[in-house]
Amino acid sequence: MRIALAVAFALAGVACGGSGSSGSAPSAAASASAAGSSATCPASAALPTPVSDHGAVAARGSSVPIQAGDFFFAPTCATDVSAGTLTLTVHNTGTALHNVTIQSLGIDKDVPAGQTITVTVNVGSAPVPFFCKYHRTSGMVGALLPSGG
Ligand SMILES: [Cu+2]
């Protein structure tokens, strides 16, 4: 419920920003700060190309929230991930059906538009790449990057 409300609010915010014609509102900067990310994914992520890079955010604790949009993950990389069990919470903010696939762990989970899924990931010392199996070739890829890795 809380998430649905948050999405509605976000959509309303976008509509407002689009109709407000005064000034040169830097919508890109606004969305970047809203996502709390500014840096791009580090090269150590070794993401395949193409990648729709929506930035890197340092993980806090054992839960990492990621938005699945049309057609990207935001943030695209989670850095400073502690080794151990991590809960990925993936919320689909787009309109298409998306998916979280982590081949090395046998994870393949759909996330319908507007919904949220959680994926439990065991992180070691190596980067853990993930992607949406429907939009991988559109750059809908990302990675979890262990601290010190
Ligand atoms: Cu997708």
Boltz pocket constraint, residues with backbone or C-beta under 6 A from the ligand:
constraints:
  - pocket:
      binder: B
      contacts: [[A, 69], [A, 71], [A, 96], [A, 97], [A, 98], [A, 99], [A, 132], [A, 133], [A, 134], [A, 135], [A, 140]]
      max_distance: 6.0
